[in-house]
Amino acid sequence: MRASPLVSVIMPAYNAEKYIAEAMHSILNQTYTNIELIVFDDGSSDQTRHVINQFQDDRIIKVLSDQNRGVVYARNAMIDLAKGKYIALMDADDISDPSRLEKQVNSLEAGECDLCGSAHWSLNEDLKVLKKSKDKFSDADLRALLAVYCSLCNSTVTARAEMFKRFKYDTSILTSEDYYLWVQMAAAGYRFKNLKERLVTYRLYSAQTSSVHLEKFKLSTIEVQKRYLSILGISPELRPEPLPWNLRMGRAVTVLKALKAQFPAMSFKAYYEIYARFQYRRSGIWTPFTRLERALIAGWMSL
């Protein structure tokens, strides 16, 4: 009888026939083998199910839905099914490095963090361009930066199963569901870490939900940021947004001080990035001055 898996990899799939085989192979060929791979075909209308059924590995659990219920439903259903001590996220169009799970499990088992992501590659399928991600790595920076953007790449995350089962994905946040999940975990005090190795290749292409529904994505992102500030005891009305110099200075310093109280180990770069969200994005003659302003505020807050 096969031992209970230590890592449950959950992979939702909807009309993913083009990429899912590569995604599944990248998990099944991991150097860390004590896994189960839960694949949820969410009512695909293409050949996704046919591709899934070509795999006969006994570590795979196939959930085949004839109805499209949405990625939030699919992920929550797989979280309920997961038997592992850890849950690893994997989208059906991304690729995991063979050493990904081994390195993340080592970090988690060593007690370095409760949630372990990694740096990643961004692959633009339309342009065939591969770029390095710009990541932060410390717990303080990753959790503080959630106030202005999603600081974790979904497909790089492996975390304690208890965290996913406690929070799950919020059905009221349908286009930033992963962002809100990290916000809840961060606010609850769980420790975050990104490994510096690029352990996932994240695909970008025009048909992705985040590209097709960009306006909804922007609105839900703002809602998540406001909820996070509120949970941290910061007025959501102080959400970082571009303001004239005479207005942004007071508001920005208030927010940065509040975040520093929550995450005292924040780096200069984190302060710099958060303050930049209070500035207008200009180019030309004003650029050196806005950068200097950011650097002065970040340096002051870092003292």
C-alpha positions in Angstrom: 0.0 0.0 0.0 1.4 3.4 -1.0 2.4 5.7 1.9 0.3 8.8 2.5 1.7 11.6 0.3 3.6 14.4 2.0 2.8 16.9 -0.9 -0.6 17.2 -2.6 -0.2 19.1 -5.9 -3.4 20.7 -7.0 -3.9 21.6 -10.7 -7.2 23.1 -12.0 -7.6 22.9 -15.8 -10.0 24.5 -18.2 -9.5 24.2 -22.0 -5.8 23.6 -21.3 -5.2 21.0 -24.0 -2.2 22.9 -25.4 -0.1 23.0 -22.2 -1.4 20.6 -19.6 0.7 17.5 -20.6 3.9 19.5 -20.1 2.6 20.8 -16.7 1.7 17.3 -15.5 5.0 15.8 -16.7 6.9 18.6 -14.8 5.2 17.5 -11.6 5.4 13.7 -12.1 9.1 14.0 -12.9 10.0 15.8 -9.7 13.1 14.7 -7.8 10.8 14.6 -4.8 8.4 11.7 -5.5 6.2 11.4 -2.3 3.4 13.3 -3.9 -0.2 13.1 -5.2 -1.3 15.1 -8.2 -4.9 16.1 -8.1 -6.1 17.3 -11.5 -9.5 18.9 -11.9 -10.9 19.2 -15.4 -13.4 22.0 -15.0 -15.9 21.1 -17.8 -13.4 21.8 -20.6 -14.8 21.9 -24.1 -11.6 21.0 -25.9 -9.3 17.9 -25.5 -8.1 18.6 -22.0 -9.8 15.6 -20.5 -8.4 13.3 -23.3 -4.9 14.5 -22.5 -5.4 13.9 -18.8 -6.7 10.4 -19.4 -3.5 9.5 -21.3 -1.7 9.6 -17.9 -1.8 6.4 -16.0 0.5 7.2 -13.0 -1.1 5.9 -9.8 -0.1 9.2 -8.0 -2.7 11.1 -10.1 -6.2 11.7 -8.8 -8.5 12.8 -11.6 -11.6 14.9 -11.0 -13.6 15.2 -14.2 -16.5 17.7 -14.1 -19.0 18.0 -16.9 -19.9 21.5 -15.7 -17.7 24.5 -15.7 -17.7 25.7 -12.0 -14.8 28.1 -12.1 -11.3 28.0 -10.8 -12.2 29.0 -7.3 -14.6 26.1 -6.9 -12.1 23.7 -8.5 -9.3 24.7 -6.1 -11.4 24.5 -3.0 -12.7 21.0 -4.1 -9.1 19.9 -4.5 -8.1 21.3 -1.1 -10.8 19.2 0.4 -9.4 16.1 -1.3 -5.8 16.8 -0.5 -4.2 14.3 1.9 -0.7 15.8 2.1 1.0 17.6 4.9 1.7 20.3 2.3 -0.2 21.6 -0.7 1.6 22.8 -3.8 -0.2 25.0 -6.4 0.3 24.4 -10.1 -1.5 25.9 -13.0 -2.2 23.7 -16.0 -0.2 26.0 -18.3 3.0 26.4 -16.2 6.1 24.3 -15.8 7.9 23.3 -12.6 11.6 22.8 -12.4 12.4 19.1 -11.5 13.9 20.2 -8.2 11.1 22.5 -7.2 9.2 20.4 -4.6 12.4 18.9 -3.1 13.8 22.4 -2.4 10.6 23.7 -1.1 9.9 20.7 1.2 13.4 21.0 2.6 12.8 24.7 3.5 9.4 23.9 5.0 10.6 20.9 7.0 13.5 22.9 8.3 11.0 25.3 9.8 12.2 28.3 7.8 8.7 29.3 6.8 5.0 28.2 6.6 4.6 29.1 2.9 7.4 28.7 0.4 7.4 30.3 -3.1 10.3 30.9 -5.4 11.6 33.2 -8.1 10.3 32.3 -11.5 10.7 32.7 -15.3 7.9 34.6 -17.2 7.4 33.1 -20.7 5.5 35.4 -23.1 3.9 32.8 -25.4 2.8 35.4 -27.9 6.3 37.0 -28.3 8.3 33.9 -27.4 10.3 35.9 -24.9 11.6 34.5 -21.5 12.3 37.0 -18.7 13.4 36.8 -15.2 10.9 37.7 -12.5 11.5 40.5 -10.1 11.0 39.0 -6.7 11.3 39.7 -3.0 12.5 37.0 -0.7 12.1 37.9 3.0 9.0 37.3 5.1 8.7 41.0 6.0 9.0 42.3 2.4 6.6 39.7 1.0 3.9 40.4 3.5 4.3 44.2 3.5 4.2 44.4 -0.3 0.9 42.7 -0.3 -0.4 46.2 0.5 0.4 47.3 -3.1 0.5 44.2 -5.2 0.5 40.4 -5.2 4.0 39.5 -4.1 3.8 35.8 -4.8 3.4 33.9 -8.1 0.6 31.4 -7.6 2.3 28.4 -9.3 5.4 28.7 -7.2 3.7 28.3 -3.9 3.9 25.2 -1.6 2.5 25.7 1.9 1.2 23.8 5.0 -2.0 22.1 4.1 -3.6 23.4 7.3 -3.3 27.0 5.9 -5.3 26.2 2.8 -7.9 24.2 4.7 -8.3 27.0 7.2 -8.9 29.8 4.7 -9.6 28.3 1.2 -10.4 30.6 -1.7 -13.0 33.3 -1.2 -15.9 32.9 -3.6 -16.5 36.7 -3.6 -13.1 37.4 -5.0 -13.2 35.7 -8.4 -10.3 37.4 -10.3 -7.8 38.0 -7.5 -8.6 34.9 -5.5 -4.9 33.9 -4.9 -4.0 37.5 -3.9 -6.7 37.5 -1.2 -5.7 34.1 0.1 -2.1 35.4 0.6 -3.5 38.5 2.3 -5.5 36.3 4.8 -2.5 34.1 5.5 -0.1 37.0 5.9 -2.5 38.8 8.3 -2.8 35.6 10.4 0.9 35.7 11.0 2.1 32.8 8.8 5.7 33.1 7.7 6.5 33.6 4.0 9.6 32.9 2.0 10.6 32.9 -1.7 13.6 30.7 -2.7 16.0 32.6 -5.0 16.2 29.7 -7.5 13.8 30.1 -10.5 11.8 27.0 -10.0 8.8 27.7 -12.2 8.2 28.9 -15.7 5.0 31.0 -15.7 3.3 31.4 -19.1 1.7 34.7 -20.2 -0.6 34.8 -23.2 -3.5 36.8 -24.5 -6.2 34.3 -23.7 -5.6 34.2 -20.0 -8.4 35.2 -17.7 -6.3 38.1 -16.2 -5.8 39.5 -19.7 -9.3 39.0 -21.0 -10.9 40.5 -17.8 -8.3 43.1 -17.1 -10.8 45.8 -15.8 -12.4 43.3 -13.3 -9.0 42.3 -12.2 -8.0 45.8 -11.4 -11.1 46.4 -9.4 -10.8 43.2 -7.4 -7.1 44.0 -6.8 -8.1 47.4 -5.2 -10.7 45.6 -3.1 -8.1 43.1 -1.8 -5.7 45.9 -0.9 -8.4 47.7 1.0 -9.3 44.5 2.9 -5.7 43.9 3.8 -5.2 47.4 5.2 -8.3 47.0 7.2 -7.3 43.7 8.6 -3.9 45.3 9.6 -5.7 48.1 11.4 -4.9 50.7 8.7 -7.7 52.7 7.2 -8.5 51.4 3.7 -8.9 55.0 2.6 -5.1 55.2 2.9 -4.6 52.7 0.1 -1.5 53.8 -1.9 -2.5 55.7 -5.0 -1.0 58.6 -7.0 -1.3 61.9 -5.2 0.1 65.4 -5.5 3.3 66.0 -3.4 1.6 68.0 -0.7 -1.0 65.2 -0.1 1.0 62.1 -0.6 3.8 62.9 1.9 1.6 62.7 5.0 -0.5 59.8 3.8 2.5 57.8 2.6 4.4 58.2 5.8 1.4 57.2 7.9 1.0 54.0 5.8 4.7 53.2 5.9 4.9 53.7 9.7 1.9 51.4 10.2 3.5 48.7 8.0 6.8 49.1 9.7 5.0 48.4 13.0 3.6 45.2 11.6 6.7 44.1 9.7 9.8 45.8 11.3 12.3 43.9 9.2 11.1 45.5 5.9 14.0 46.4 3.5 14.9 49.7 1.9 13.6 48.3 -1.4 10.2 47.5 0.0 9.7 51.0 1.4 10.9 52.4 -1.9 8.3 50.3 -3.9 5.4 51.1 -1.6 6.2 54.9 -1.6 6.4 54.8 -5.4 2.7 53.9 -5.5 1.9 57.3 -4.1 3.7 59.0 -6.9 2.5 59.8 -10.5 4.4 57.7 -13.1 6.1 60.3 -15.1 9.1 60.2 -17.5 11.5 62.8 -18.6 12.7 65.7 -16.5 10.9 64.8 -13.3 12.1 61.2 -13.1 15.4 61.9 -11.2 13.4 64.0 -8.7 10.7 61.4 -8.0 13.4 58.7 -7.6 15.3 60.8 -5.2 12.1 61.5 -3.2 11.5 57.7 -3.0 15.0 57.1 -1.9 15.0 59.7 0.8 11.7 58.5 2.3 12.8 54.8 2.1 16.1 55.7 3.7 14.4 57.6 6.5 12.0 54.7 7.1 14.8 52.2 7.2 16.5 53.9 10.1 
